[in-house]
Amino acid sequence: MAASPLPRHLFYVGDPLTLELRSLLDTRGWTVKSLELDREPGNFSSKPSGGLLDFSARNVLANLRLAETWLSVKTVGWLALLSPAQLEDSTIRRLVRDFCFDYVTLPASGERILNALGHAYGIAALHDAGSRDAVDAKNDSNAEGDMIGSCDAMLALFRAIRKVAMTDAPVFISGESGTGKELTAVAIHARSVRRNEPFVAINCGAIPAHLLQSELFGYERGAFTGANQRKIGRVEAANGGTLFLDEIGDLPLESQASLLRFLQERKIERLGGHESTPVDVRIVSATHVDMQTAMVEGRFRSDLYHRLCVLQIEEPPLRARGKDIELLARHMLDRFEKDASRRLRGFAPDAIAAIHNYGWPGNVRELINRVRRAIVMAEGRLIGANDLELGEFAECVPMSLAQAREVGERQAIEMALLRNRGRVGDAARELGVSRVTLYRILSAYNMRDAETPSGLGLD
Ligand SMILES: Nc1ncnc2c1ncn2[C@@H]1O[C@H](COP(=O)(O)OP(=O)(O)OP(=O)(O)O)[C@@H](O)[C@H]1O
């Protein structure tokens, strides 16, 4: 006996269904709900379902604006029914092109309609599963706040966040630009005992050097021309909570001295003031700068660095996150899809290939920007590699064995250097070669400057 088909919901808009179509729908497991186009969808079912919209019905033609609001319900896979003449109507053409998975011109057999409908439903269900993957990764007990990640490197990061959140020691977060250092700082604060107190962030690289002192420590009225009233600095504003010092590597030496003094005494003195005020903050700092080099070159005080870097967290670059890159791209598409003038179905296979082939120097921030731009610029309903401006990364270029070996070696070396913060000796040990051999390969592949990940000084 044939298994009965799984029940599927169908939303139908149009004239009453013919008996033939209704009985075919019944046999294929569709439960039909007729919609009147006289109300907005509101909070519509979140389950994937099929949709059949008959443009030849009079009530549809009279209500095309409302039809559009129904067609844009994301969880419904819409199939349009229309007469050949209606394909000449630009409004209907636009609605079908931008919102429907397929169309069938009338007259058509029930079989033909049901096959197309099954396909539209299948695509809507796939789209839903894609969103769920991203949501699952977010709801996963391994996720942290707004951070998405399920690869080993991210799971290790989430574990580190939980561990450091349980102490009050200063945390130093290193990682390339746009990898999520600020999100990590927020997650540490949110899991710490200080979570109900302020989280105050200051970007040490974005504030002009001459204003930094007053930004950090505040000033008294009359401290300088224009100081008409007392201003509380960011350190004081964070009292009781967490102070996040972003781009700490860019902190001028003068402010480094003041910060060190504050860390030693735990008191601040506002500019132009004469008394010191005790302040209790936890310091989390971050940078994409190679601090070892900054210290060797005298740009950063080592005594301050050692006070800031009691616990260290390394943010993995996006290119080391494997499948997470795709997951993040899909999550960003769901998040920003409302910016699109029409409904998008997801990423085309060439876009997925390019997402994996590209090196992502700007990390998650770059991924977000590329997806947002593609959402606005894409002309089809699938975002392609060209929409992401990654057309050249879409193709799988045929490779010789020697080329494949080089690609593999480059990747293994880059990852080993990253894990060992650029220490060639340690990376060589991990890779099972001598230090001299690793130097030779680095030179041969021209990786000593250009291709060594930023922020990693070679020892
Ligand atoms: N794992 C993640 N999941 C979701 N969004 C992320 C993740 N990591 C980073 N982002 C997003 O990427 C953007 C950059 O993150 P963030 O500002 O934390 O990076 P950063 O390392 O502090 O950058 P910079 O070095 O430029 O200060 C933000 O919009 C952030 O929300």
PDBQT file of the ligand as one rigid body, heavy atoms in Angstrom, charges set to zero:
ROOT
HETATM    1  N1  LIG A 501      30.311  35.588  15.247  1.00  0.00    +0.000 N 
HETATM    2  C1  LIG A 501      29.579  36.618  14.810  1.00  0.00    +0.000 A 
HETATM    3  N2  LIG A 501      28.258  36.462  14.601  1.00  0.00    +0.000 NA
HETATM    4  C2  LIG A 501      27.488  37.477  14.149  1.00  0.00    +0.000 A 
HETATM    5  N3  LIG A 501      27.951  38.711  13.882  1.00  0.00    +0.000 NA
HETATM    6  C3  LIG A 501      29.269  38.930  14.081  1.00  0.00    +0.000 A 
HETATM    7  C4  LIG A 501      30.148  37.902  14.555  1.00  0.00    +0.000 A 
HETATM    8  N4  LIG A 501      31.381  38.425  14.651  1.00  0.00    +0.000 NA
HETATM    9  C5  LIG A 501      31.300  39.697  14.261  1.00  0.00    +0.000 A 
HETATM   10  N5  LIG A 501      30.033  40.016  13.919  1.00  0.00    +0.000 N 
HETATM   11  C6  LIG A 501      29.572  41.327  13.411  1.00  0.00    +0.000 C 
HETATM   12  O1  LIG A 501      30.643  41.832  12.610  1.00  0.00    +0.000 OA
HETATM   13  C7  LIG A 501      30.815  43.229  12.809  1.00  0.00    +0.000 C 
HETATM   14  C8  LIG A 501      32.221  43.499  13.330  1.00  0.00    +0.000 C 
HETATM   15  O2  LIG A 501      32.305  42.992  14.658  1.00  0.00    +0.000 OA
HETATM   16  P1  LIG A 501      33.133  43.772  15.806  1.00  0.00    +0.000 P 
HETATM   17  O3  LIG A 501      32.919  45.251  15.723  1.00  0.00    +0.000 OA
HETATM   18  O4  LIG A 501      32.849  43.097  17.104  1.00  0.00    +0.000 OA
HETATM   19  O5  LIG A 501      34.606  43.441  15.279  1.00  0.00    +0.000 OA
HETATM   20  P2  LIG A 501      35.979  44.000  15.830  1.00  0.00    +0.000 P 
HETATM   21  O6  LIG A 501      36.935  42.849  15.762  1.00  0.00    +0.000 OA
HETATM   22  O7  LIG A 501      35.777  44.650  17.167  1.00  0.00    +0.000 OA
HETATM   23  O8  LIG A 501      36.355  45.070  14.730  1.00  0.00    +0.000 OA
HETATM   24  P3  LIG A 501      37.506  46.219  14.825  1.00  0.00    +0.000 P 
HETATM   25  O9  LIG A 501      38.820  45.512  14.916  1.00  0.00    +0.000 OA
HETATM   26  O10 LIG A 501      37.363  46.941  13.521  1.00  0.00    +0.000 OA
HETATM   27  O11 LIG A 501      37.171  47.035  16.028  1.00  0.00    +0.000 OA
HETATM   28  C9  LIG A 501      29.724  43.643  13.774  1.00  0.00    +0.000 C 
HETATM   29  O12 LIG A 501      28.616  44.109  13.017  1.00  0.00    +0.000 OA
HETATM   30  C10 LIG A 501      29.365  42.372  14.502  1.00  0.00    +0.000 C 
HETATM   31  O13 LIG A 501      28.022  42.397  14.948  1.00  0.00    +0.000 OA
ENDROOT
TORSDOF 0
